[in-house]
Amino acid sequence: MQEKGGASVEVRKRLKVEGMAEELERVQTRILNRISDLELSLLPPQHISHSSTEGRLSAILRSNAAAVRDFSFKRVPADYYDWPLEARRDILGAASIHHLCKSIVLVNTQAPPSVTDCRDRNYSKYYIVIVQYTARFNAETVKNFLYTLNNGKISKKKFNMRLAPEETSAKLTGYEHNGVTCIGMKTDIPVILDEAIVKLNPDFFWLGGGEIDLKLGIRTPEFIDFVKPFIINCSGS
């Protein structure tokens, strides 16, 4: 019995050491990724081609009055979206799987014929919503928010938020599915940021970067200052 107990202790110790080694490797990968991003961010602007998506979006982020300084781009493999969230987290050097976010374009299918575009931020035909991959988006909360935003002057029947068809999303944003970002869109679509993202610690999250294999990491306060999104609680776990 003593030998069996001793063997069990040894197994637990070995498993603990292996777990610590895996965590150390993950931390080292994140550090190396951040160092690489920092080196790229320090390159003079002429080293980045403005004809590329990364160059164009970098120029946009830096040129605004509320210029963004803390951001980085990362290329990912073609099969990135076949990976589990943990693997995506590691290759991006994200703080957690909850820091991985996506941008989706919504269309108000019940908007009257007179509302066809995004000129009225409070009552737009389209909205782009940013939510975590680990959260469940709730379109009803967006509907209620927009109804309240308009002080109840527009009937609730005139709000019905649904996922826009891919071809509509691509036409409005200029980006393909899985590459959608709210930076540098063809159309100035009002942005809604899920409140859960604002509460993330650390305050640096990842989203689409304009191409399917390009991801953008950005400091949350700077993103908010630049994009000026509506911030609402529109998701659940």
Secondary structure, 3 states (H helix, E strand, C coil): CHHHHHHHHHHHHHHHHHHHHHHHHHHHHHHHHHHHHHHHHCCCHHHCCCCCHHHHHHHHHHHCCCCCCCEEEEECCCCHHHCCHHHHHHHHCCCCHHHEEEEEEEEECCCCCCCCCCCCCCCCCEEEEEEECCCEECHHHHHHHHHHHCCCCCCHHHCCEEECCHHHHHHHHCCCCCCCCCCCCCCCCCEEEEHHHHCCCCCEEEEEEEECCEEEEEEHHHHHHHHCCEEECCEEC
